[in-house]
Amino acid sequence: MSAGRALRAATLTLVMLAGAGACGGTPTRERTGDQAYAEGRYAAALGEYMAAAKVRSTAGLWAKIGASALHAGELRQSLEAYLHLVDEDPGRRAEAEEGLDGVARAAERQSNEDVLQEVVASLRAVAPERVTGRYALALARQPDADTADLVALLPSALAAAGEPGQVDSLLTRYGQVLQATAGCGQALLQFRAVLRRSRDSSTRAPARQGAADCAFTLGRAADSAGRTEEAALWYAEAARVDSTTSTGRAALLRYGAARLAQGDTLAAAMAFQTVSAGGVADSAGRAAAEQLTTLGTPAPDSVVNREQ
């Protein structure tokens, strides 16, 4: 059943209840609310229902509060009412799901991202299958979205994204949240995908940084485990992304050390020379120059001075 059909069904139910109330003797706040709802006076109906709920809380009353609040544009109040409905009567979960879906659609139409975030979180708890890619995409655009939520939402958001630039941006963000939660093994796949797909420098920059950081992290893990060959490959990947950054220079230095440990002096010297030739006065540059001295290989500046 669609959200529109659910609301029409709720309206019909309320009209019938209003009629029954008219024949039932002394009017109550709830019956007064039913009459107001039937006449399309949703804000008035909501007020009556809320007053009635203070006296006697029932699942049926919370369903009426949810529907009238949604019609009145009180989205957060509608959201809370449908959650109360599930608490009062778990057997009416499907009805609550329809109501929450209606709130999500209204929040999306109004660009009310705060409520949309709340209702999608509620839908994930009540009915995860209803969290569509469209809602996930809207939430993924929020700069302050919760990291744990993004891990769950971004795959759906990616499926709903249409423009290539939007896909690339979401892939980068997915890589970043995976890096912060699941680790670099999965995150690196997302960063690599962006670097393969995009030629836009502003899009590639954060993906390049993420890929270098992750490759370097995986290299250090392999190093710590004594897997020198694997570590060298990870360091090489990190350096290929951009050997001029601090991460790239550190990766080159470690790559040289790994090759030296394997007995490949030439590859090690070339790596150390590349770091030393960067002209950056940092710890990586000094360490590279020391390694070259130990190997008896002149640093690039020394070679230039000799030729002159």
C-alpha angles and dihedrals in degrees: 000000000000123000090251092053090047091055092047089051091049090050092052091049091051093048090052091048091049090054092049090049092053090060096042104080125245112036119237132201089260093051090047087053091050090054093048091048092050089053092050094251094133100165090052090047091051091053092052093047093049090051090050092049090059089062101038125007115205135161091244091054093050089051089055092047090051094050096044093045091051091051090046092052094246093135101169091048089050091050092052092047094055090049088052088051092059091047093051096044120011087187088072093057093120090056090050090049091055090049093049090048088054090052090050092052092049092048090050092051090050093044086235097157095173093060091038090056091050095047094046089051088051092048090051088057097042103030115002092180090066095061096104127196091251093061092042090052092053092051095044089061091064111102093211098046115142112265095225090051091050093054088059098038105042098074089057091044091052091052090053097045115105111181119072092229091053091050091050092050092050092047090054092049091047089053091051095051091045089050089054095046119016096026137244099300093078096027094059091060090060094047091049090051091055092048090051094046106039134064094178110113095211090052094045096048099074091038090051091051092047092048093049094047092048095046090049091049092050089048092055091048091053090046091053090051091052094249095136098168092051091046091053091054092051092048090050091053092049091051093047091058090061123331093190097069123086089252092049093048092048089049092052091050091051091044089056092049091050092050090047090053088053091052096251097132095168094055090045093051092049091052093048091048091052091053093045092048091059091086091223117138098219137120092268091055093048092047091050092051090050091051091050090051090051090051091048090239118137118241115242093258090053090052091051092049092051092051091051 
